[in-house]
């Protein structure tokens, strides 16, 4: 388990230039660690949205399951990995299973896509899917990557968040995005140790926005017109 501290800072997109200047001029000397790219996810959950409700309830230990791939084409899933993202307080980790298939979401219904997905996963990952009924949300965003010169601290900046409700669509919905408030999200990640904690504190004191809880999955689902909050 590769556990790490994870802090999220939701920001107004109007602060982008201010935050870019903060990254560029910060004494930690942030450097680009990977070229910017588009991140695409399909989130899965149980019929009563247990993972989402755990997040809403603020329970300490929570999970979410997503299929993630990269690139500008959200309609085609390839080079993907299924990730069980776990979090306990401020510490997060994930388990991964790679999917070597190639799925075209413009040509197949969800049952066929899920069948092909299961066929390309190992038994452990199939169990993750078995605990969740099916797709709930697709989201995309643009991500920029930074790290400190020693590689211990990582910073990502996510912009242009977009989400599509899937619960009531037999065919993947990629044409009707949910209405959600504009957000930009900075994530700061570091190893779980005392030295990292001290460095994180120094960084966050000077950041031009405050740390807060933020889930892109939750943010997307809450924007759905038929979402009714916590389920019984």
Secondary structure as GFF3:
##gff-version 3
##sequence-region A 1 232
A	DSSP	beta_strand	4	11	.	.	.	ID=ss1
A	DSSP	three_ten_helix	13	15	.	.	.	ID=ss2
A	DSSP	alpha_helix	16	25	.	.	.	ID=ss3
A	DSSP	beta_strand	31	45	.	.	.	ID=ss4
A	DSSP	alpha_helix	50	57	.	.	.	ID=ss5
A	DSSP	beta_strand	61	70	.	.	.	ID=ss6
A	DSSP	beta_strand	76	88	.	.	.	ID=ss7
A	DSSP	beta_strand	91	104	.	.	.	ID=ss8
A	DSSP	alpha_helix	110	119	.	.	.	ID=ss9
A	DSSP	alpha_helix	123	130	.	.	.	ID=ss10
A	DSSP	beta_strand	134	147	.	.	.	ID=ss11
A	DSSP	beta_strand	154	165	.	.	.	ID=ss12
A	DSSP	beta_strand	184	191	.	.	.	ID=ss13
A	DSSP	alpha_helix	194	206	.	.	.	ID=ss14
A	DSSP	alpha_helix	216	222	.	.	.	ID=ss15
###
